[in-house]
Amino acid sequence: MQCDYFDRGECRSCTLMGVPRARQLADKEARARAAVPGEEVRWLPAFAGPEAAFRNKAKMVVGGTVEAPTLGILDAAQRGVDLSGCGITSEGLRAAFPAIRAFITAAGLVPYDVAARRGELKHVLVTEAPDGALMARFVLRSTEALPRVRKHLPALREALPRLAVATANILPAHVALLEGDEEHVLTSNDALTMRVGELDLALPPRSFFQTNTAVAAALYRQAAEWAEGALRLGSASLRDPTGSLSERSESKGAPARVWDLYCGVGGFALALAGPGREIVGVETSAEAIAAATRAGVPGTAFIADDATRWAREQPATQRPDLVVVNPPRRGLGPDLADWLESSGVPTVIYSSCNPDTLARDLARMPSYRAVEARPFDMFPQTEHLEVMVLLERV
């Protein structure tokens, strides 16, 4: 992929820009293999979606002036660099930026000057759903500009009919954060519907969702396939002290239990839902949990709590048959890894966005062996990748 911004030295966020995709994938697969021990691991082919126009979310710093705002990043002198033509963002996002710039000007939203600590509008965060619907969030320094935002929002929606959700987020402090804790929803819709495969996921403004929709769908499909093998086919190799998973279900009449820890808006949990299963998703964000619950899928329950604390507090009689973990870059951490190691849970599906912390966590869980693994190129043109591993208790 070629990028004019990179070639001119205006943006170097895509550190692998210009490196052939085949080499990027080979290097990422090598890193993934180094993180997962075991010569008998069955490695599935790396999943690689499009190398361009794959981002469904743009996190744009606002610079320039109210008459000529820039959407992109700040340079070394804290001046705005416009990246509204960035080739890794979706075509729908790029098409929306002219209307958003016109809105900034019409509403008199003065871009925040980091060096002078003056101005009002800090960031614009725009997400596109697979059907083209948009969510735009305007990160403001205070509520002072809210009346102007509300006044000019109808004109923005007329210019941008795909705009389904609009909010104002308040971040008063002079800190290097993307958003604040205070959110004002300005539209009747308070969440963006993300159609991923067969799932309709509700995405509230402050909730996490993978920025590459094609890869997110592939992750959910892979997890569902592995769970099908573990929970419904009753593979002879997937056993616990009480017998195979299928034997447990048939002999006791009990549904298989699945926990999705760090469940976000419920992507993995909802993808694994089905007859004969009890799915529990746990996530700290109450907003995300409300969105996951909104799906109303039978057999699923979602709990707003710390995943590690919640898991450790559950009685042994409620031990799940399968656990899905999708932690942030810091990984599971010693407490959750140690709990899994001693839990007796027969099967774990670990989706990692950081091979280094994945390797560390697996080292703390020697009772599990990796059966299958697969790299996913979540962020082409960068060194970041996702690795999903199917773990079986030895």
C-alpha positions as CSV (number, residue, x, y, z in Angstrom):
1,M,0.0,0.0,0.0
2,Q,1.2,3.5,-0.8
3,C,0.4,6.6,1.3
4,D,1.1,10.2,0.4
5,Y,1.0,11.3,4.0
6,F,3.7,8.7,4.9
7,D,5.8,9.5,1.9
8,R,5.8,13.2,2.8
9,G,6.7,12.5,6.4
10,E,3.4,14.0,7.7
11,C,2.3,10.8,9.4
12,R,4.2,7.8,10.5
13,S,1.5,6.0,12.5
14,C,1.5,3.1,10.0
15,T,5.1,2.0,10.7
16,L,5.0,-0.8,8.1
17,M,3.7,1.4,5.3
18,G,5.3,0.3,2.0
19,V,6.4,-3.1,3.4
20,P,4.9,-5.8,1.1
21,R,1.8,-7.4,2.7
22,A,3.2,-10.9,2.3
23,R,6.2,-10.0,4.4
24,Q,4.1,-8.2,7.0
25,L,2.0,-11.4,7.4
26,A,5.0,-13.7,7.5
27,D,6.6,-11.6,10.3
28,K,3.4,-11.5,12.3
29,E,2.9,-15.2,12.0
30,A,6.4,-15.7,13.2
31,R,5.7,-13.5,16.3
32,A,2.5,-15.4,16.9
33,R,4.2,-18.8,16.8
34,A,7.0,-17.6,19.1
35,A,4.3,-16.7,21.7
36,V,2.5,-20.0,21.7
37,P,4.6,-23.0,22.9
38,G,4.2,-26.5,21.6
39,E,5.5,-28.3,18.5
40,E,2.1,-30.1,18.1
41,V,0.0,-26.9,17.8
42,R,-2.0,-26.9,14.6
43,W,-1.6,-23.5,13.1
44,L,-4.4,-22.3,10.9
45,P,-3.7,-19.9,8.0
46,A,-3.5,-16.3,9.0
47,F,-6.7,-14.3,8.4
48,A,-6.0,-11.2,6.4
49,G,-8.7,-8.9,5.3
50,P,-8.2,-5.8,3.0
51,E,-4.9,-3.9,3.6
52,A,-6.6,-0.5,2.9
53,A,-9.9,1.1,3.9
54,F,-10.3,-1.4,6.8
55,R,-10.7,0.9,9.7
56,N,-14.3,1.4,10.9
57,K,-13.3,4.1,13.4
58,A,-11.4,7.4,12.9
59,K,-10.0,9.1,16.0
60,M,-9.2,12.6,14.7
61,V,-7.4,15.4,16.6
62,V,-8.9,18.7,15.6
63,G,-6.5,21.5,14.7
64,G,-6.2,24.5,12.5
65,T,-8.8,27.3,12.9
66,V,-12.6,27.4,13.2
67,E,-12.7,28.7,9.6
68,A,-10.3,26.0,8.3
69,P,-10.2,23.0,10.8
70,T,-8.0,20.1,10.3
71,L,-8.9,16.5,11.2
72,G,-6.0,14.2,11.9
73,I,-3.0,14.6,14.2
74,L,-0.7,17.3,15.6
75,D,2.8,17.7,14.4
76,A,5.9,18.3,16.7
77,A,4.9,22.0,17.0
78,Q,1.4,21.0,18.0
79,R,0.0,22.3,14.7
80,G,-2.9,20.4,13.1
81,V,-2.1,18.0,10.2
82,D,-5.1,17.1,8.2
83,L,-5.4,13.3,7.4
84,S,-9.0,13.2,6.2
85,G,-7.8,11.3,3.1
86,C,-6.1,8.6,5.2
87,G,-6.2,5.4,3.1
88,I,-6.7,2.9,5.9
89,T,-10.0,4.5,7.0
90,S,-13.1,3.3,5.3
91,E,-14.4,5.2,2.2
92,G,-17.6,6.0,4.2
93,L,-15.6,7.8,6.9
94,R,-13.5,9.7,4.4
95,A,-16.7,10.8,2.6
96,A,-18.1,12.2,5.9
97,F,-15.2,14.4,6.8
98,P,-16.1,17.4,4.5
99,A,-19.5,17.7,6.1
100,I,-18.0,17.4,9.6
101,R,-15.5,20.2,8.9
102,A,-18.4,22.4,7.6
103,F,-20.3,21.7,10.8
104,I,-17.3,22.7,12.9
105,T,-17.1,26.0,11.1
106,A,-20.9,26.7,11.2
107,A,-21.2,25.9,14.9
108,G,-18.1,28.0,15.7
109,L,-16.3,25.2,17.5
110,V,-12.8,26.6,18.0
111,P,-10.2,23.9,17.7
112,Y,-8.3,23.3,21.0
113,D,-4.8,24.8,20.9
114,V,-2.7,22.4,23.0
115,A,0.2,24.8,23.4
116,A,-1.9,27.8,24.4
117,R,-4.5,25.7,26.3
118,R,-7.3,27.6,24.5
119,G,-10.1,26.5,22.4
120,E,-13.1,24.2,22.7
121,L,-13.1,21.2,20.2
122,K,-10.4,18.6,21.0
123,H,-11.3,15.5,19.0
124,V,-13.9,14.1,16.5
125,L,-14.5,10.4,16.8
126,V,-16.4,8.8,14.0
127,T,-17.4,5.1,13.6
128,E,-19.0,3.5,10.6
129,A,-21.3,0.5,10.8
130,P,-21.2,-2.2,8.0
131,D,-24.4,-0.8,6.6
132,G,-22.9,2.7,6.3
133,A,-24.6,4.3,9.3
134,L,-22.3,6.6,11.3
135,M,-21.8,7.7,14.9
136,A,-20.0,11.0,15.4
137,R,-18.7,12.2,18.8
138,F,-17.4,15.7,19.4
139,V,-15.0,15.9,22.3
140,L,-15.3,19.3,23.9
141,R,-13.5,21.1,26.6
142,S,-16.8,22.2,28.3
143,T,-20.5,22.3,27.9
144,E,-20.3,26.0,26.7
145,A,-20.6,25.0,23.1
146,L,-23.5,22.5,23.5
147,P,-26.3,25.0,22.5
148,R,-24.4,25.7,19.2
149,V,-23.8,22.0,18.6
150,R,-27.5,21.3,19.1
151,K,-28.6,24.2,16.9
152,H,-26.4,23.2,13.9
153,L,-26.9,19.4,14.3
154,P,-30.0,19.3,12.0
155,A,-27.9,20.8,9.2
156,L,-25.2,18.3,9.7
157,R,-27.7,15.5,9.6
158,E,-29.2,16.9,6.4
159,A,-25.7,17.0,4.8
160,L,-24.9,13.6,6.3
161,P,-28.1,11.4,6.2
162,R,-26.1,8.4,7.3
163,L,-25.5,10.0,10.7
164,A,-27.4,7.8,13.2
165,V,-25.8,8.8,16.5
166,A,-24.3,12.0,17.5
167,T,-22.9,12.9,21.0
168,A,-20.9,15.6,22.8
169,N,-18.2,14.2,25.1
170,I,-16.8,16.5,27.7
171,L,-13.0,16.4,28.5
172,P,-12.2,19.5,30.5
173,A,-8.7,18.6,31.7
174,H,-5.5,19.4,29.8
175,V,-4.5,15.7,29.5
176,A,-3.4,13.3,26.8
177,L,-6.7,11.4,26.8
178,L,-9.1,10.7,23.9
179,E,-12.3,11.3,25.8
180,G,-13.9,12.2,29.1
181,D,-16.5,10.5,31.4
182,E,-19.4,12.9,30.6
183,E,-21.4,12.1,27.4
184,H,-24.4,14.0,26.0
185,V,-26.4,12.0,23.5
186,L,-27.8,14.4,20.9
187,T,-29.9,12.0,18.8
188,S,-32.8,9.7,19.5
189,N,-30.5,6.8,18.8
190,D,-28.0,6.2,21.6
191,A,-26.1,3.3,20.1
192,L,-24.8,2.3,16.6
193,T,-25.9,-1.0,15.3
194,M,-23.0,-3.1,14.1
195,R,-24.0,-6.0,11.9
196,V,-21.2,-8.5,12.1
197,G,-21.9,-11.8,10.4
198,E,-25.3,-12.9,11.8
199,L,-25.0,-10.6,14.8
200,D,-26.5,-7.2,15.4
201,L,-24.3,-5.7,18.1
202,A,-25.3,-2.4,19.8
203,L,-22.3,-0.1,20.1
204,P,-22.8,2.7,22.7
205,P,-20.5,5.8,22.4
206,R,-17.9,4.9,25.0
207,S,-17.7,1.2,24.4
208,F,-14.9,-0.8,22.8
209,F,-15.3,-2.5,19.4
210,Q,-12.6,-3.9,17.1
211,T,-11.7,-1.3,14.5
212,N,-11.5,-3.9,11.7
213,T,-15.0,-5.3,11.1
214,A,-13.9,-8.0,8.7
215,V,-11.4,-9.4,11.2
216,A,-13.9,-9.1,14.1
217,A,-16.3,-11.2,12.1
218,A,-13.5,-13.8,11.5
219,L,-12.6,-13.9,15.2
220,Y,-16.2,-14.6,16.1
221,R,-16.5,-17.3,13.5
222,Q,-13.3,-19.0,14.6
223,A,-14.4,-18.9,18.3
224,A,-17.8,-20.3,17.4
225,E,-16.2,-23.2,15.4
226,W,-13.9,-24.1,18.2
227,A,-16.7,-23.9,20.8
228,E,-18.9,-26.1,18.6
229,G,-16.2,-28.8,18.6
230,A,-15.7,-28.6,22.4
231,L,-19.3,-28.2,23.5
232,R,-21.5,-30.0,20.9
233,L,-19.4,-32.7,19.3
234,G,-18.0,-33.9,22.5
235,S,-14.4,-34.5,21.2
236,A,-12.8,-37.4,23.1
237,S,-9.7,-35.2,23.7
238,L,-11.7,-32.5,25.5
239,R,-12.4,-34.1,28.8
240,D,-12.6,-33.1,32.5
241,P,-12.7,-35.3,35.6
242,T,-16.5,-35.7,35.4
243,G,-16.4,-37.1,31.8
244,S,-16.7,-35.5,28.4
245,L,-18.7,-32.4,27.9
246,S,-21.3,-34.2,25.8
247,E,-21.6,-36.8,28.5
248,R,-22.1,-34.2,31.2
249,S,-24.9,-32.6,29.2
250,E,-26.6,-35.9,28.3
251,S,-26.3,-37.5,31.7
252,K,-27.2,-34.6,33.9
253,G,-29.5,-32.7,31.5
254,A,-27.5,-29.6,32.2
255,P,-26.7,-27.0,29.6
256,A,-23.0,-26.3,28.8
257,R,-21.7,-23.3,30.7
258,V,-19.6,-20.7,28.9
259,W,-18.1,-17.6,30.3
260,D,-16.9,-14.7,28.2
261,L,-14.6,-12.6,30.3
262,Y,-13.8,-9.1,29.1
263,C,-16.9,-9.4,26.9
264,G,-17.3,-5.8,25.8
265,V,-20.6,-5.4,23.9
266,G,-21.0,-9.2,23.8
267,G,-19.5,-10.2,20.5
268,F,-18.0,-13.5,21.5
269,A,-20.8,-14.4,23.9
270,L,-23.5,-13.8,21.4
271,A,-21.6,-15.6,18.7
272,L,-21.3,-18.7,20.9
273,A,-24.9,-18.7,22.1
274,G,-27.1,-21.6,21.1
275,P,-29.5,-24.3,22.4
276,G,-28.2,-26.2,25.4
277,R,-25.8,-23.4,26.4
278,E,-25.7,-20.9,29.3
279,I,-23.6,-17.9,28.4
280,V,-22.4,-15.4,30.9
281,G,-20.5,-12.3,29.8
282,V,-18.5,-10.1,32.2
283,E,-17.2,-6.6,31.6
284,T,-16.5,-3.6,33.7
285,S,-18.3,-1.1,31.5
286,A,-22.0,-0.9,32.6
287,E,-22.8,0.8,29.3
288,A,-21.3,-2.1,27.3
289,I,-23.2,-4.6,29.4
290,A,-26.5,-2.8,28.8
291,A,-25.8,-2.9,25.1
292,A,-25.0,-6.7,25.2
293,T,-28.2,-7.3,27.2
294,R,-30.2,-5.4,24.7
295,A,-29.6,-8.2,22.1
296,G,-32.1,-10.3,24.1
297,V,-30.5,-13.6,23.0
298,P,-32.0,-16.6,25.0
299,G,-29.6,-18.3,27.3
300,T,-27.3,-15.2,27.7
301,A,-26.7,-13.1,30.8
302,F,-24.3,-10.1,31.1
303,I,-22.8,-8.8,34.3
304,A,-21.0,-5.5,34.9
305,D,-18.1,-6.4,37.1
306,D,-14.3,-6.9,37.1
307,A,-13.7,-10.1,35.2
308,T,-11.0,-11.4,37.5
309,R,-12.8,-10.6,40.7
310,W,-16.1,-12.1,39.5
311,A,-14.5,-15.3,38.2
312,R,-12.6,-15.9,41.5
313,E,-15.8,-15.3,43.5
314,Q,-17.9,-18.0,41.8
315,P,-18.5,-21.3,43.6
316,A,-16.7,-24.4,42.2
317,T,-20.1,-25.9,41.5
318,Q,-20.6,-23.3,38.9
319,R,-17.4,-24.0,37.1
320,P,-17.9,-23.4,33.3
321,D,-17.2,-25.9,30.6
322,L,-15.5,-23.3,28.4
323,V,-14.0,-19.8,29.0
324,V,-13.4,-17.2,26.4
325,V,-10.9,-14.4,27.4
326,N,-10.3,-11.3,25.3
327,P,-8.2,-9.1,27.6
328,P,-6.7,-5.7,26.8
329,R,-3.0,-5.4,25.8
330,R,-1.9,-5.9,29.3
331,G,-3.2,-9.5,29.2
332,L,-4.9,-11.5,31.8
333,G,-2.5,-10.7,34.6
334,P,-1.3,-13.2,37.3
335,D,-4.5,-13.4,39.3
336,L,-6.8,-14.4,36.4
337,A,-4.1,-16.7,34.8
338,D,-3.6,-18.4,38.1
339,W,-7.3,-18.8,38.7
340,L,-7.7,-20.4,35.2
341,E,-4.7,-22.7,36.0
342,S,-6.4,-24.0,39.2
343,S,-10.0,-23.8,38.0
344,G,-10.4,-27.2,36.3
345,V,-12.0,-25.5,33.3
346,P,-11.4,-28.0,30.4
347,T,-11.3,-25.5,27.5
348,V,-10.2,-21.9,27.1
349,I,-10.3,-19.8,24.0
350,Y,-7.8,-16.9,24.4
351,S,-8.0,-14.0,21.9
352,S,-4.9,-11.8,22.4
353,C,-4.0,-8.4,20.9
354,N,-0.5,-8.7,22.4
355,P,1.7,-11.7,21.7
356,D,4.1,-10.7,24.5
357,T,1.5,-10.8,27.3
358,L,-0.1,-13.9,25.7
359,A,3.2,-15.7,26.1
360,R,3.5,-14.5,29.7
361,D,0.0,-15.7,30.6
362,L,0.4,-19.1,28.9
363,A,3.6,-19.6,30.9
364,R,1.5,-19.3,34.1
365,M,-1.0,-21.9,32.8
366,P,1.1,-25.1,32.3
367,S,-1.9,-27.3,32.8
368,Y,-3.2,-26.2,29.3
369,R,-1.8,-27.1,26.0
370,A,-2.4,-25.2,22.8
371,V,-4.4,-27.4,20.4
372,E,-5.0,-24.9,17.5
373,A,-4.0,-21.3,17.0
374,R,-4.5,-18.6,14.3
375,P,-3.1,-15.1,13.7
376,F,-5.4,-12.4,12.5
377,D,-4.1,-9.2,10.8
378,M,-6.3,-6.8,12.7
379,F,-4.1,-3.8,11.9
380,P,-2.4,-4.0,8.5
381,Q,0.5,-1.6,7.9
382,T,1.5,-1.8,11.6
383,E,3.2,-4.4,13.8
384,H,0.0,-5.0,15.8
385,L,-1.8,-8.3,15.4
386,E,-4.4,-10.6,17.1
387,V,-3.7,-14.2,18.0
388,M,-6.5,-16.6,18.9
389,V,-5.6,-19.9,20.7
390,L,-7.6,-22.9,21.6
391,L,-6.4,-24.3,24.9
392,E,-7.1,-27.8,26.3
393,R,-6.5,-28.9,29.8
394,V,-3.9,-31.7,29.9
